[in-house]
Amino acid sequence: MSPTHAPNEVRQHWRILLGCTLVTMISTIALNFYSSASVFAALSAELGWSLEDLSFTYFLNSVVVVLFMPLLGRMLDARGAIGIITISVLAEAVKFTLLGTLPAQFHLYVAMQLSLTLFGLGTNSPSTARVIIQHFTQHRGLALGITVGTLGLMAMGLPLMLHQIIATHGWRSGYLTLTGIVLLLGLPGLYLIRSGSTRAVRTATAYPCVAQAELGFLRWPLFWVLLILFLITIVCTSGYVVLMLSLLKTRGIDGAHAAAMQALVGAAVLVGRLSSGALMDRFASTRVASSIFGLSAIGCLLLTMDNPALAPVGAFLIGLTVGAELDIVAYVMAYYFGRQNFGRTYGLSYGAMILCSGISPTLITGLSRSGDYTPALHACMTALGLAAVTFLLMPHMPHQSVQN
């Protein structure tokens, strides 16, 4: 697609963009994460299941993602994303229905949770990003940012809605509500993706001449350097989303103001996702990554200072990275290793990132001595600063036109 046609790209593929956005909003990882607090509390109160056991189930789901996401990536590259997304959306609706109707036995609950995660893998970001990468070139970053960024809407609305439904009608109604959400958003999303794909323009586009062979990217040190950098940023930022309230209180900020700043982090996540995508369409993606991760390093520095006025700025800057990571990883992997390897490069990266996001809170609290987050903030500031500098040193890859 030539630059002169760039302004029409979103208009041409709006069905793809809207469909991928709707499917991403009902991704299994997102719905499970945003619903877990309300559902776990209800299951514990009504059935006596411990929060520790329920949390361990969530950890097992993360293990499933780590183990099977690389395999899904290979399937996406070999067979395309649309069929996989279709199967996963339908499977997700069935599994949530079973969670809301099967006998309340813990072993059945665990089995359904794990099968939901496994068969619903295709609803998650690697699948929809694969479709976006296939159809967008000039506005690829913006499209990725919109697709992932609207998860913020689900994060803001779903917990409140589920809390009210479960309080009135019980936890089973909560799971059946999730079934309804999957069907309400997922089925139109599938229709839009399928109808939009038939209109896709299959023209030559610019791709990097790197790692064209099957799994050739695994032999490139560049891939492992990039993956390590992204995992460092995940470990050094995502845990603060969970721990920010506690951290702010150690800085002398009262509960009400700390809660307001926690909401500010959520707003920063949304801003990071939308802005990073748009910026990568105008500037080199590695430069955008360096800037955003550098801002998070500054955010860590501000939070080490005993100045309540600087705390909201620091929290916001860390939230920017948490929001931008998925967009940047998808864009960078497509840029360096091409569309033909995208499912595998992003699938492997995504699984590893999910694992590291689970490790992050534990690592940060482990580095915090007697409730003092300063050592952890110093460590994260240093690591993020080094990552930002390293991204500046990433090579600018030559491009050539190849047939889609």
ROTI-298239 format. One record per residue (C-alpha): residue number from 1; x, y, z. Coordinates in nm, 4 decimals. Each point is the difference from the previous one (the first is absolute). Example, Ala and Ser with C-alpha at 12.3 -4.5 7.8 and 13.67 -1.06 7.14 Angstrom:
<lumvos>
   n       c1       c2       c3
   1   1.2300  -0.4500   0.7800
   2   0.1370   0.3440  -0.0660
</lumvos>
This chain:
<lumvos>
   n       c1       c2       c3
   1   0.0000   0.0000   0.0000
   2   0.1475   0.3296  -0.1021
   3   0.0173   0.2931   0.2383
   4  -0.2519   0.1875  -0.2125
   5  -0.2593  -0.2610   0.0859
   6   0.0777   0.0046   0.3732
   7  -0.2858   0.2321   0.1031
   8  -0.2505  -0.2530  -0.1421
   9   0.1442  -0.3070   0.1722
  10  -0.2137   0.0178   0.3160
  11  -0.3075   0.0779  -0.2084
  12   0.0725  -0.2925  -0.2297
  13   0.0490  -0.2528   0.2805
  14  -0.2312   0.1393   0.2683
  15  -0.1802  -0.3358   0.0214
  16   0.3267  -0.1745   0.0833
  17   0.0901   0.2634   0.2582
  18  -0.3395  -0.0031   0.1729
  19  -0.0270  -0.3794  -0.0133
  20   0.3449  -0.0547   0.1505
  21  -0.0770   0.2579   0.2680
  22  -0.3212  -0.1789   0.1015
  23   0.1705  -0.3393   0.0108
  24   0.2915   0.1359   0.2034
  25  -0.2441   0.1458   0.2521
  26  -0.1359  -0.3499   0.0736
  27   0.3384  -0.1745   0.0021
  28   0.0174  -0.2748   0.2622
  29   0.2964   0.1516   0.1826
  30  -0.1771   0.3368   0.0278
  31  -0.3386  -0.1340   0.1112
  32   0.1544  -0.2388   0.2528
  33   0.2271   0.2716   0.1403
  34  -0.2624   0.2728   0.0274
  35  -0.2650  -0.2348   0.1440
  36   0.2206  -0.1929   0.2424
  37  -0.0334   0.2341   0.2992
  38  -0.3820  -0.0095   0.0081
  39  -0.0303  -0.3687  -0.0883
  40   0.2708  -0.1197   0.2388
  41  -0.1529   0.1905   0.2907
  42  -0.3418  -0.1521  -0.0690
  43   0.1347  -0.3543  -0.0413
  44   0.1970   0.0310   0.3232
  45  -0.2972   0.1362   0.1971
  46  -0.2598  -0.2442  -0.1330
  47   0.1993  -0.3209  -0.0487
  48   0.2840   0.0453   0.2448
  49   0.2703  -0.0285  -0.2648
  50   0.3123   0.1807   0.1163
  51   0.1270   0.3033  -0.1873
  52   0.3424  -0.1654  -0.0074
  53  -0.1384  -0.3005  -0.1917
  54  -0.1946   0.2228  -0.2367
  55   0.3064   0.2168  -0.0592
  56   0.2035  -0.3123  -0.0741
  57  -0.2567  -0.0895  -0.2661
  58   0.0668   0.3381  -0.1590
  59   0.3731  -0.0781   0.0103
  60  -0.0656  -0.3321  -0.1766
  61  -0.1827   0.1910  -0.2717
  62   0.3141   0.2080  -0.0504
  63   0.2042  -0.3175  -0.0355
  64  -0.2377  -0.1217  -0.2722
  65   0.0502   0.3271  -0.1862
  66   0.3784  -0.0249   0.0259
  67   0.0060  -0.3617  -0.1195
  68  -0.2484   0.0188  -0.2846
  69   0.0235   0.3559  -0.1352
  70   0.3136  -0.0782  -0.2088
  71  -0.1864  -0.2942  -0.1554
  72  -0.2941   0.2271  -0.0737
  73   0.2412   0.2426  -0.1655
  74   0.1196  -0.2701  -0.2390
  75  -0.3606  -0.0877  -0.0820
  76  -0.0768   0.3661  -0.0699
  77   0.2867   0.0227  -0.2475
  78  -0.0826  -0.3329  -0.1655
  79  -0.3809   0.0185  -0.0187
  80  -0.0926   0.3625   0.0527
  81  -0.1818   0.1595   0.2897
  82  -0.3665   0.0150  -0.0989
  83  -0.0867  -0.3679   0.0456
  84   0.1892  -0.0151   0.3294
  85  -0.1748   0.3112   0.1312
  86  -0.3393  -0.1447  -0.0961
  87   0.0575  -0.3262   0.1848
  88   0.1334   0.1802   0.3067
  89  -0.2906   0.2458   0.0273
  90  -0.2550  -0.2827  -0.0164
  91   0.2019  -0.2136   0.2439
  92   0.0269   0.2919   0.2413
  93  -0.3792   0.0418   0.0060
  94  -0.0480  -0.3729   0.0645
  95   0.2586  -0.0091   0.2798
  96  -0.1418   0.3007   0.1847
  97  -0.3437  -0.1619  -0.0241
  98   0.1362  -0.3219   0.1495
  99   0.1694   0.1937   0.2809
 100  -0.3390   0.1474   0.0860
 101  -0.1989  -0.3248  -0.0180
 102   0.2190  -0.2949   0.1010
 103  -0.0086  -0.1352   0.3597
 104   0.2040   0.2114   0.2410
 105   0.2929  -0.2393   0.0406
 106   0.3491   0.1411   0.0153
 107   0.1607  -0.2540  -0.2344
 108  -0.2671   0.0701  -0.2638
 109   0.0519   0.3719   0.0445
 110   0.3758  -0.0314  -0.0531
 111  -0.0496  -0.2217  -0.3057
 112  -0.2429   0.2476  -0.1563
 113   0.2285   0.2942   0.0723
 114   0.2969  -0.1694  -0.1644
 115  -0.2020  -0.1147  -0.3015
 116  -0.1429   0.3530  -0.0327
 117   0.3529   0.1406  -0.0124
 118   0.1207  -0.2655  -0.2460
 119  -0.2869   0.0018  -0.2491
 120  -0.0484   0.3760   0.0315
 121   0.3629   0.0863  -0.0773
 122  -0.0982   0.1150  -0.3469
 123  -0.1978   0.2943   0.1389
 124   0.3111   0.1623   0.1421
 125   0.2254   0.2684  -0.1403
 126   0.2322  -0.2129  -0.2216
 127  -0.2941  -0.1119  -0.2167
 128  -0.1615   0.3376  -0.0487
 129   0.3379   0.1695  -0.0394
 130   0.0776  -0.2527  -0.2754
 131  -0.3097   0.1177  -0.1882
 132   0.0928   0.3666   0.0526
 133   0.3562  -0.0578  -0.1223
 134  -0.1389  -0.1670  -0.3115
 135  -0.2241   0.2913  -0.0986
 136   0.1721   0.3169   0.1272
 137   0.3337   0.1516  -0.0962
 138  -0.0016   0.3820   0.0165
 139  -0.2356   0.0075   0.3008
 140   0.1068  -0.3259   0.1563
 141   0.1030   0.1520   0.3324
 142  -0.3245   0.1929   0.0370
 143  -0.2032  -0.3116  -0.0804
 144   0.1914  -0.2080   0.2543
 145  -0.0413   0.2742   0.2612
 146  -0.3759   0.0210  -0.0508
 147  -0.0417  -0.3781   0.0044
 148   0.1831  -0.0489   0.3285
 149  -0.0827   0.3386   0.1502
 150  -0.3724  -0.0628   0.0260
 151   0.0728  -0.2695   0.2572
 152   0.0091   0.2977   0.2341
 153  -0.3730   0.0420  -0.0520
 154  -0.0551  -0.3591   0.1092
 155   0.2293   0.0532   0.2982
 156  -0.2050   0.2974   0.1147
 157  -0.3504  -0.1384  -0.0580
 158   0.0080  -0.3763   0.0493
 159   0.1024  -0.0251   0.3695
 160  -0.2716   0.2415   0.1109
 161  -0.2702  -0.1691  -0.2064
 162   0.0970  -0.3496   0.1134
 163   0.0152   0.1056   0.3633
 164  -0.3590   0.1205  -0.0160
 165  -0.1252  -0.3075  -0.1867
 166   0.1742  -0.2457   0.2328
 167  -0.1199   0.1859   0.3098
 168  -0.3601  -0.0241  -0.1232
 169  -0.0142  -0.3321  -0.1860
 170   0.3083  -0.1994   0.1035
 171   0.3261  -0.1091  -0.1583
 172  -0.1656  -0.2316  -0.2537
 173  -0.1788   0.2980  -0.1510
 174   0.3369   0.1726  -0.0152
 175   0.1428  -0.2719  -0.2241
 176  -0.3141  -0.0108  -0.2147
 177   0.0292   0.3762  -0.0373
 178   0.3506  -0.0543  -0.1359
 179  -0.1479  -0.2454  -0.2506
 180  -0.2414   0.2703  -0.1117
 181   0.2816   0.2531  -0.0357
 182   0.2026  -0.2429  -0.2116
 183  -0.2943  -0.0573  -0.2342
 184  -0.1068   0.3655  -0.0069
 185   0.3456   0.1263  -0.0982
 186   0.1698  -0.3079  -0.1430
 187  -0.2527  -0.1011  -0.2651
 188  -0.0218   0.3476  -0.1598
 189   0.3790   0.0145   0.0237
 190   0.0309  -0.3268  -0.1919
 191  -0.2418   0.1204  -0.2652
 192   0.1904   0.3250  -0.0484
 193   0.3376  -0.1745  -0.0231
 194  -0.1302  -0.2535  -0.2511
 195  -0.1807   0.2570  -0.2144
 196   0.2905   0.2423   0.0187
 197   0.2550  -0.2646  -0.0966
 198  -0.1733  -0.0624  -0.3308
 199   0.0611   0.3660  -0.0824
 200   0.3677   0.0013   0.0962
 201   0.2337   0.1304  -0.2659
 202   0.2751  -0.2570  -0.0539
 203   0.2731   0.2253  -0.1277
 204   0.3729   0.0131   0.0375
 205   0.1077   0.1669   0.3227
 206   0.3295   0.0852   0.1647
 207   0.1403  -0.2584   0.2360
 208   0.3426  -0.0537   0.1531
 209   0.2229  -0.2504  -0.1752
 210   0.0769  -0.1822   0.3233
 211  -0.0560  -0.3613   0.1075
 212  -0.2088  -0.1057  -0.2988
 213   0.0496  -0.3735   0.0595
 214  -0.2186  -0.2172   0.2223
 215   0.0848   0.0838   0.3633
 216   0.3085   0.1827  -0.1250
 217  -0.0618   0.2789   0.2472
 218   0.1043  -0.2328   0.2844
 219   0.3550   0.0024  -0.1366
 220   0.0216   0.3786   0.0057
 221   0.1542   0.1489   0.3174
 222  -0.2109   0.3078  -0.0746
 223  -0.3203  -0.1895   0.0824
 224   0.1284  -0.1105   0.3400
 225   0.1342   0.3464   0.0811
 226  -0.3378   0.1549  -0.0805
 227  -0.1873  -0.2650   0.1969
 228   0.2212   0.0505   0.3069
 229  -0.0486   0.3774  -0.0203
 230  -0.3766  -0.0348  -0.0153
 231  -0.0051  -0.2470   0.2873
 232   0.2117   0.2356   0.2109
 233  -0.2504   0.2801  -0.0539
 234  -0.2912  -0.2315   0.0878
 235   0.1638  -0.1133   0.3235
 236   0.0906   0.3566   0.0953
 237  -0.3403   0.1592  -0.0613
 238  -0.3016  -0.2336   0.0009
 239   0.0286  -0.0874   0.3703
 240  -0.0488   0.3640   0.0947
 241  -0.3538  -0.0095  -0.1385
 242  -0.0826  -0.2475   0.2770
 243   0.2197   0.1609   0.2647
 244  -0.0453   0.3707  -0.0757
 245  -0.2596   0.0558   0.2730
 246   0.2302  -0.1458   0.2640
 247   0.3018   0.1866  -0.1370
 248  -0.1769   0.3362   0.0054
 249  -0.1076  -0.0496   0.3598
 250   0.3658  -0.0483   0.0976
 251   0.0596   0.3445  -0.1508
 252  -0.2409   0.1556   0.2511
 253  -0.2991   0.0221  -0.2356
 254  -0.3341  -0.0788   0.1619
 255  -0.2292  -0.2750  -0.1278
 256  -0.2415   0.2203  -0.1955
 257   0.2741   0.1846  -0.1876
 258   0.1916  -0.3233  -0.0579
 259  -0.3106  -0.1598  -0.1532
 260  -0.0402   0.3001  -0.2306
 261   0.3620  -0.0373  -0.1109
 262  -0.0579  -0.3710  -0.0592
 263  -0.2745   0.1023  -0.2415
 264   0.2530   0.2360  -0.1597
 265   0.2189  -0.3023  -0.0755
 266  -0.2939  -0.1580  -0.1812
 267  -0.0414   0.3154  -0.2074
 268   0.3725  -0.0045  -0.0801
 269  -0.0287  -0.3600  -0.1226
 270  -0.2673   0.1080  -0.2461
 271   0.1980   0.3062  -0.1108
 272   0.3150  -0.2107  -0.0417
 273  -0.1719  -0.2518  -0.2233
 274  -0.1590   0.2542  -0.2300
 275   0.2884   0.2470  -0.0172
 276   0.2807  -0.2538  -0.0475
 277  -0.1748  -0.1512  -0.3004
 278  -0.0549   0.3366  -0.1664
 279   0.3600   0.1059   0.0703
 280   0.1435  -0.3163  -0.1578
 281  -0.1720   0.0882  -0.3272
 282   0.2038   0.3232  -0.0076
 283   0.3280  -0.0902   0.1717
 284   0.2229  -0.3073   0.0280
 285  -0.1622  -0.2516   0.2338
 286   0.3218  -0.0579   0.1940
 287   0.0305   0.3745   0.0619
 288  -0.3578   0.0094   0.1287
 289   0.0763  -0.2978   0.2260
 290   0.3119   0.1709   0.1319
 291  -0.1906   0.3189   0.0776
 292  -0.2892  -0.1698   0.1794
 293   0.2202  -0.2332   0.2041
 294   0.2248   0.2936   0.0848
 295  -0.3042   0.1883   0.1295
 296  -0.0825  -0.2945   0.2252
 297   0.3528   0.0100   0.1382
 298  -0.0618   0.3655   0.0848
 299  -0.3303  -0.1050   0.1572
 300   0.1821  -0.2425   0.2301
 301   0.2425   0.2769   0.0937
 302  -0.2853   0.2375   0.0888
 303  -0.1623  -0.2638   0.2208
 304   0.3211  -0.0368   0.2025
 305  -0.0271   0.3628   0.1080
 306  -0.1905   0.0918   0.3148
 307  -0.2087   0.2527  -0.1863
 308  -0.3739  -0.0787  -0.0270
 309  -0.0338   0.2547  -0.2816
 310   0.2309  -0.2067  -0.2234
 311  -0.1679  -0.3342   0.0757
 312  -0.2893   0.0326  -0.2489
 313   0.2439   0.0932  -0.2773
 314   0.2148  -0.3023   0.0782
 315  -0.3018  -0.2314   0.0099
 316  -0.1224   0.1348  -0.3335
 317   0.3392  -0.0482  -0.1696
 318   0.0202  -0.3634   0.1132
 319  -0.3537  -0.0570  -0.1251
 320   0.1043   0.1199  -0.3459
 321   0.2375  -0.2937  -0.0406
 322  -0.2514  -0.2541   0.1292
 323  -0.2397   0.1258  -0.2655
 324   0.2458   0.0225  -0.2870
 325   0.1795  -0.3344   0.0332
 326  -0.2359  -0.2204  -0.2051
 327  -0.0175   0.2506  -0.2865
 328   0.3743   0.0473  -0.0109
 329   0.0817  -0.3715   0.0133
 330  -0.2411  -0.0771  -0.2847
 331   0.1302   0.2834  -0.2159
 332   0.3685  -0.0698   0.0631
 333  -0.0298  -0.3748  -0.0625
 334  -0.1817   0.0603  -0.3276
 335   0.2557   0.2606  -0.1013
 336   0.3092  -0.2105   0.0580
 337  -0.1226  -0.3503  -0.0792
 338  -0.2792   0.0487  -0.2494
 339  -0.3627  -0.1030  -0.0296
 340   0.0802  -0.3591  -0.0903
 341   0.1561  -0.0518   0.3462
 342  -0.2274   0.2304   0.1962
 343  -0.2162  -0.2650   0.1670
 344   0.3067  -0.1814   0.1286
 345   0.2033   0.3019   0.1092
 346  -0.2910   0.1754   0.1680
 347  -0.1502  -0.3219   0.1373
 348   0.3261  -0.0932   0.1705
 349   0.0465   0.3550   0.1281
 350  -0.3584   0.0264   0.1231
 351   0.0184  -0.3241   0.1981
 352   0.3251   0.1050   0.1639
 353  -0.1441   0.3435   0.0798
 354  -0.3053  -0.1537   0.1689
 355   0.2325  -0.2067   0.2196
 356   0.2130   0.3022   0.0893
 357  -0.3034   0.2119   0.0816
 358  -0.0918  -0.2644   0.2579
 359   0.3528   0.0002   0.1421
 360   0.0264   0.3796   0.0191
 361  -0.2020   0.0680   0.3208
 362   0.1837  -0.2764   0.1876
 363   0.3394   0.1277  -0.1129
 364  -0.0780   0.3621   0.0888
 365  -0.1274  -0.0906   0.3462
 366   0.3049  -0.2225   0.0482
 367   0.2273   0.2965  -0.0730
 368  -0.1984   0.2220   0.2343
 369   0.1476  -0.0185   0.3481
 370  -0.2448   0.0312   0.2893
 371  -0.2578   0.1631  -0.2226
 372   0.2462   0.2522  -0.1440
 373  -0.0323  -0.0004  -0.3799
 374   0.3059   0.2192  -0.0550
 375   0.2472  -0.2866  -0.0740
 376  -0.2431  -0.1528  -0.2497
 377  -0.0581   0.3383  -0.1653
 378   0.3749   0.0595  -0.0302
 379   0.0515  -0.3439  -0.1560
 380  -0.2870   0.0489  -0.2448
 381   0.1152   0.3517  -0.0864
 382   0.3463  -0.1311  -0.0869
 383  -0.1300  -0.2912  -0.2070
 384  -0.2497   0.2173  -0.1894
 385   0.2667   0.2610  -0.0680
 386   0.2360  -0.2610  -0.1423
 387  -0.2809  -0.1446  -0.2116
 388  -0.0809   0.3468  -0.1351
 389   0.3620   0.0596  -0.0983
 390   0.0285  -0.3453  -0.1587
 391  -0.3074   0.0633  -0.2159
 392   0.1763   0.3076  -0.1377
 393   0.2806  -0.2281  -0.1200
 394  -0.2305  -0.2378  -0.1892
 395   0.0818  -0.0164  -0.3738
 396  -0.2139   0.1645  -0.2633
 397  -0.0797  -0.2936  -0.2254
 398   0.0008   0.0290  -0.3794
 399  -0.3355  -0.0557  -0.1695
 400  -0.1036  -0.1543  -0.3290
 401  -0.3343  -0.0518  -0.1664
 402  -0.1342  -0.3550   0.0056
 403  -0.3286  -0.1464  -0.1062
 404  -0.2529  -0.0476   0.2822
</lumvos>
